[in-house]
Amino acid sequence: MNELFLPDEAATERLGQALAHTRPVPAMVHLQGDLGAGKSTLARALLRALGVQGVIRSPTYTLVERYPLADGEAWHLDLYRIGDAGELDFLGLDEGGAGLWLVEWPERGRGALPPVDLKVALDLQGAGRRACLEAGSARGAAWLQRLEQDGHLRGLPAA
């Protein structure tokens, strides 16, 4: 597991950019943390770094937002408002339909989501945030290794 301290929004955006530049395809990412922890900020930065233009909406009310990428499609899900994982069946999500899944509140979709590659847990720490990155698969472990080896996290202090 990797732990980083993100002192401000710019650091959270740098982490999102680093994840974008090193991501595997396909990739399933769980974004965990309380309300206001920075999950949507991180997702927005990652999507922007992948070339998404225009407004990047939070899927709080729509549950899922879809974005075209050069190598497929990204799905940004916010499961905070679902009561049961079975509700995901009505969203028309096919496991092979997206090259990137960004899932906020993934614990609410337990058992109905594809296996996770990378877990990113964010929590408030003083004026900043602590980010814990944990691989959930061999693909996720290779992703974390690329992040470290390629120097994409350089300058972000350990938590």
LINJO-V605054 format. One record per backbone hydrogen bond with DSSP energy under -0.5 kcal/mol. CO is the residue of the C=O (numbers start at 1). NH is the residue of the N-H. E is the energy in kcal/mol with one decimal. If there is no record, write none. Layout:
<<CO	NH	E> <CO	NH	E>>
This chain:
<<2	133	-3.3> <3	159	-1.0> <4	6	-0.5> <4	131	-2.7> <5	7	-0.7> <6	129	-2.3> <8	12	-1.7> <9	13	-2.5> <10	14	-2.0> <11	15	-2.1> <12	16	-2.0> <13	17	-2.4> <14	18	-2.5> <15	19	-2.5> <16	20	-2.0> <17	21	-2.4> <18	22	-1.0> <19	23	-0.8> <20	23	-0.6> <27	29	-0.5> <27	101	-2.6> <28	117	-2.4> <28	118	-2.0> <29	31	-0.5> <29	103	-2.8> <30	32	-0.6> <30	120	-3.2> <31	105	-1.3> <32	122	-3.1> <34	37	-1.8> <38	42	-2.4> <39	43	-2.4> <40	44	-2.8> <41	45	-2.2> <42	46	-2.3> <43	47	-2.6> <44	48	-2.6> <45	49	-2.3> <46	50	-1.0> <47	52	-2.1> <48	51	-1.7> <55	57	-0.7> <58	61	-0.5> <59	63	-2.3> <62	64	-1.0> <63	78	-2.0> <65	76	-2.9> <67	74	-3.1> <69	72	-1.3> <72	69	-3.2> <73	99	-2.3> <73	100	-1.4> <74	67	-2.7> <74	76	-0.5> <75	77	-0.6> <75	102	-3.0> <76	65	-2.2> <77	104	-3.2> <79	82	-1.4> <84	87	-2.1> <85	88	-1.8> <86	89	-1.5> <87	90	-1.3> <88	91	-1.8> <88	93	-0.6> <89	92	-0.8> <92	94	-0.6> <94	97	-2.9> <99	26	-0.6> <99	27	-1.5> <100	75	-2.9> <101	29	-2.7> <101	103	-0.5> <102	77	-3.1> <102	104	-0.6> <103	31	-3.2> <103	106	-0.5> <104	79	-2.4> <105	108	-1.6> <106	109	-2.0> <107	110	-0.9> <109	112	-2.6> <109	113	-0.7> <117	136	-2.8> <117	137	-0.9> <118	30	-2.6> <119	121	-0.5> <119	134	-2.5> <120	32	-2.9> <120	122	-0.5> <121	132	-2.6> <123	130	-3.2> <125	128	-2.0> <128	125	-2.5> <129	6	-3.7> <130	123	-1.9> <131	4	-2.9> <131	133	-0.5> <132	121	-2.6> <132	134	-0.5> <133	2	-2.6> <134	119	-3.0> <137	141	-2.2> <138	142	-2.3> <139	143	-1.9> <140	144	-2.4> <141	145	-2.1> <142	146	-2.3> <143	147	-2.3> <144	148	-2.0> <145	149	-2.9> <146	150	-2.7> <147	152	-1.1> <147	153	-0.8> <148	151	-0.9> <151	154	-1.3> <153	156	-2.3> <155	157	-0.7> <157	5	-3.6>>
